[in-house]
Amino acid sequence: MTTKAPSPVEPAEGTTLASIAYAAVSGIPAAEPHDCDRLGYNVWRWLSTGTDSLEEAVKTAGARLKISEEDAVGRIRAYLRGKGMLE
């Protein structure tokens, strides 16, 4: 039995909230590219809803990161501060 290839992920345009979220996680090393996609989605969801915390969004993503979750949160938070998204 064969399996289908995963659906392609279309990048968001310009300075949308989604493009900022996915850019915030783009430099984080993960086991597979789709781990970063899941992480980016959860960061976007956190930014758009404002519920829970960034730490919870990273944990909920379930991404297989090659760094600690704390380090990933720190990197994401630093990127978002640089973009003026956080105080």
C-alpha positions in Angstrom: 0.0 0.0 0.0 1.3 3.5 -0.8 0.6 6.7 0.8 0.0 10.1 -0.7 2.4 12.9 -0.3 1.5 15.6 2.3 -0.5 18.6 1.1 1.7 21.5 0.1 1.9 24.5 2.5 1.3 27.8 0.7 3.2 30.7 2.4 1.2 33.7 3.4 1.9 37.0 1.7 3.8 39.9 3.1 3.2 41.1 6.6 0.2 39.1 7.5 -0.1 37.6 11.0 0.4 34.2 9.5 3.6 35.1 7.7 5.0 36.7 10.9 4.1 33.5 12.9 5.7 31.2 10.3 8.8 33.4 10.0 9.1 33.4 13.8 9.6 29.6 13.8 11.5 29.3 10.5 15.0 29.1 12.1 14.0 26.6 14.8 15.6 23.2 14.1 13.0 20.4 13.9 13.0 16.8 12.9 10.9 17.4 9.8 9.6 20.5 7.9 6.0 19.7 8.9 7.0 20.0 12.6 7.8 23.7 11.9 4.5 24.0 10.0 2.6 22.7 13.0 4.6 25.0 15.3 4.0 28.0 13.0 0.2 27.3 13.0 0.1 27.1 16.8 2.0 30.4 17.1 -0.4 32.0 14.6 -3.4 30.7 16.5 -1.9 32.1 19.7 -1.3 35.5 18.1 -4.8 35.6 16.6 -6.7 34.5 19.6 -4.6 35.7 22.5 -5.6 32.8 24.7 -3.3 30.7 26.8 0.4 31.5 26.5 3.2 31.1 24.0 4.6 28.3 26.1 1.3 26.5 25.8 1.2 27.0 22.0 4.7 25.5 21.6 3.7 22.6 23.8 0.4 22.0 22.0 2.1 21.9 18.6 3.8 18.7 19.5 6.7 19.5 17.2 9.7 17.3 17.4 12.2 20.1 18.1 16.0 19.6 18.2 16.2 22.3 20.9 14.4 22.6 24.2 10.9 24.1 24.2 12.2 26.9 26.5 14.8 27.8 23.9 12.2 27.7 21.1 9.9 30.0 23.1 12.8 32.4 23.7 13.6 32.5 20.0 10.0 33.0 19.0 9.5 35.7 21.6 12.7 37.6 20.5 11.5 37.5 16.9 8.0 38.8 17.7 9.5 41.6 19.9 11.7 42.6 17.0 8.6 42.8 14.8 6.8 44.9 17.4 4.3 42.2 18.2 5.2 41.9 21.9 6.2 44.4 24.5 
